[in-house]
Structures are given as C-alpha cells and as structure tokens.
Amino acid sequence: MAIEAKNQGVRLVLSTDKKLHLGDAIRLAAQAFEAAQLYYGHGTDNAIDEASWLLLHALKLSPVTEPDYEMLLSDEQIANCNDILTKRIEERQPAAYLTGEAWFAGLRFKSDDRALVPRSPLAEFIMDDFFDMLGNNDAPRILDLCTGGGCIAIACAYAREDAAVTGSDISEKALALAAENVHLHNVQLQVQLVHSGLFDQLSDKFDLIISNPPYVDQSDIHAMAEEFHHEPQLGLLAGEDGLDLVRDMLAQAPDYLTDNGLLVVEVGNSAAALEAAFPHLPFLWLEFSHGGSGVFVLTRQELLTPR
Ligand SMILES: C[S@@+](CC[C@H](N)C(=O)[O-])C[C@H]1O[C@@H](n2cnc3c(N)ncnc32)[C@H](O)[C@@H]1O
C-alpha cells in the first residue's frame, strides 16, 4: 500500500516506499478523505475533486488544465502533498483556505479566513440570467450587499462591463480581502468598496441589489461541520431564525432601489421561515441547474406590497 493511516486512521501519509503516480495519489487521498468523513461544499462536492484540487496545488500544477495522471511523484513532491493532505484532515480547514484561492463564476479569487469561501448559487444567476433580469438598462448600478471577499461584485463587473458596482460589508477584514481581489481582477475603475453596516453608509439608488447575507439560524450553526467553524461567524449567523439581516434588507431596500430596481437575495434553507414571516410578499424563487436553492427575486414595487 502506498498509503498508511496513523493515529487511528486520522493522519494521512502518502508513502515514498514505492513509485507513486499522480492519479494514484489522488485516489488514495480521496479514500483517506472519505475515511476521515470530511465535509465537502466549500468549492467541491466530492472527495476526488477535493483531493485533486489540493494535490495539484501542492504540486504547483494548474487547476484548469488536465494534468498528466501518469506523472511520477518525487519524494519531495510527495512530502509537499502530505503536508496539505494532513492539514485538510487534521485541521478540517476548507481547501480554499489551504490553497489560498477559490473559483466563483469561472473566476479565480484569493480566499482566506477573512471572508467566507465563495460558493453561492448566485454565480449561476450572474452568468446565465443576469442580462435578462437587468433588462435594457444602460450602465446599471449594482450593489453587492455583504460582499465578503468581493466575489459577487467582481463577477457582476465581468458580466456587465458597463455596470458601476458597489460592494459593501460591515467587516473591515473581509473588505481588505475584497480590495485584493478587485486589484487581482483589475476592476478598480468599475468596483467601489464601502465599509457599511447594511445600508448605513450608502446613499445611491441601484438598479440591482444582490446579496448573499448571513442566514444561518442558531440551531443550525451547532449542527454544521467543523469546516464551517473556520469561517468568520459574522458571515454565517443571523439570529434565532436566520432572518435578522434579511428582515432589515426587505424594509430598507426600497429606499435604495430605482423604480424598476430588483432585489436578489440568497437565504438558503431559511426560505421557509422567510415565506412564513412575509406571507404578503410574492417571492420569486430561482432554480439552478448546478445546485443550490433559496434565492429570491423581488421588484421594488413588490417590496412595497402592503401587509
Ligand atoms: C455569507 S457572507 C457572503 C460573502 C460573499 N458575498 C459571498 O457570497 O461569498 C456574508 C457577509 O456579510 C457580512 N455582514 C454580516 N453582517 C453584516 C451587516 N450587518 N452589514 C453588512 N455586512 C454584513 C459578513 O461580514 C460577510 O462578509
């Protein structure tokens, strides 16, 4: 066996005893991940993809071009692979924090524990429906409320090169990461970052307000896998029923939307609680072909529907 499990199967070591091909290393790492019952969902959804991502990073190979699976690993390369695999298993850090990067809407972003790992189904909305939903608006103004590391704001800027995008967040740390991503993508002229608790420091009107706010409720947080506990809790928790921020958004958004403006918000599995709390609002729930749910669209006029 080219793999040994130590410390009751927790510590993974790819052995240098015999020749090891990249393809074998990925397969063995994936087996170890399964045995350790890791959680996937911060960028991948299965052990093989997770193992490939980490090993290609450790080997300094591109994550976007097909590697040579027959490639023989040197002892030094195996040691580098072991470092990252051991960290993933023992510390349960999301792979994005170990590699320092994440992919969203086909774009590469810097990722670390200053902000959540990008994974919102809004990526699909931005790539597929974005143009239709914004109609024929020239130079639309877009607000990414709760921008975190800036992935949604920056993806919007790519999707509509004529858009003026604002990304806002209450966390200065998250905004520092967002600024690095804005620089990475060279969209400084198109994306402005604002330090703001919800709408506190904002005054413009926007054609689209898009948001992936915190929406995890108190009971869910305890049941969540260890990987989530490496992320800033400010980005996850939203009170007893997960709706603390969304409630305020629904109340304040009409003041920050143009007459034909749209509010698009991810609330995940707090969707049922939201429908129950606002039965008078005609939420349009988006469907995604690449997974994910709990994203609603409301027009400004719909937001003003009386209770
Ligand atoms: C779920 S994360 C989303 C990050 C990013 N938009 C994404 O999709 O990966 C939610 C973000 O909301 C921010 N946040 C929490 N409370 C806030 C508030 N009251 N006002 C503005 N931002 C807030 C957190 O700092 C965090 O970055």
The ligand as a MOL file (V3000), in Angstrom:
LIG
                    3D

  0  0  0     0  0            999 V3000
M  V30 BEGIN CTAB
M  V30 COUNTS 27 29 0 0 0
M  V30 BEGIN ATOM
M  V30 1 C -22.4480 34.8140 3.6520 0
M  V30 2 S -21.1200 36.0030 3.6650 0 CHG=1
M  V30 3 C -21.1390 36.3450 1.9390 0
M  V30 4 C -19.8410 36.8020 1.3730 0
M  V30 5 C -19.8510 36.8990 -0.1610 0
M  V30 6 N -20.8920 37.7720 -0.6300 0
M  V30 7 C -20.0080 35.5330 -0.7760 0
M  V30 8 O -21.0460 35.2480 -1.3910 0
M  V30 9 O -19.0970 34.7100 -0.6450 0 CHG=-1
M  V30 10 C -21.9370 37.3470 4.4050 0
M  V30 11 C -21.1370 38.6400 4.5990 0
M  V30 12 O -21.9940 39.5640 5.2900 0
M  V30 13 C -21.2100 40.3890 6.1110 0
M  V30 14 N -22.0930 41.0020 7.1310 0
M  V30 15 C -22.5560 40.4690 8.2740 0
M  V30 16 N -23.3530 41.3350 8.9040 0
M  V30 17 C -23.4060 42.4530 8.1340 0
M  V30 18 C -24.0820 43.7090 8.2410 0
M  V30 19 N -24.8740 43.9890 9.2830 0
M  V30 20 N -23.9060 44.6100 7.2680 0
M  V30 21 C -23.1160 44.3430 6.1920 0
M  V30 22 N -22.4510 43.1880 6.0330 0
M  V30 23 C -22.6040 42.2400 6.9940 0
M  V30 24 C -20.1590 39.4600 6.6630 0
M  V30 25 O -19.0250 40.1860 7.0860 0
M  V30 26 C -19.8820 38.5480 5.4560 0
M  V30 27 O -18.7770 39.0110 4.7260 0
M  V30 END ATOM
M  V30 BEGIN BOND
M  V30 1 1 1 2
M  V30 2 1 2 3
M  V30 3 1 2 10
M  V30 4 1 3 4
M  V30 5 1 4 5
M  V30 6 1 5 6
M  V30 7 1 5 7
M  V30 8 2 7 8
M  V30 9 1 7 9
M  V30 10 1 10 11
M  V30 11 1 11 12
M  V30 12 1 11 26
M  V30 13 1 12 13
M  V30 14 1 13 14
M  V30 15 1 13 24
M  V30 16 1 14 15
M  V30 17 1 14 23
M  V30 18 2 15 16
M  V30 19 1 16 17
M  V30 20 1 17 18
M  V30 21 2 17 23
M  V30 22 1 18 19
M  V30 23 2 18 20
M  V30 24 1 20 21
M  V30 25 2 21 22
M  V30 26 1 22 23
M  V30 27 1 24 25
M  V30 28 1 24 26
M  V30 29 1 26 27
M  V30 END BOND
M  V30 END CTAB
M  END
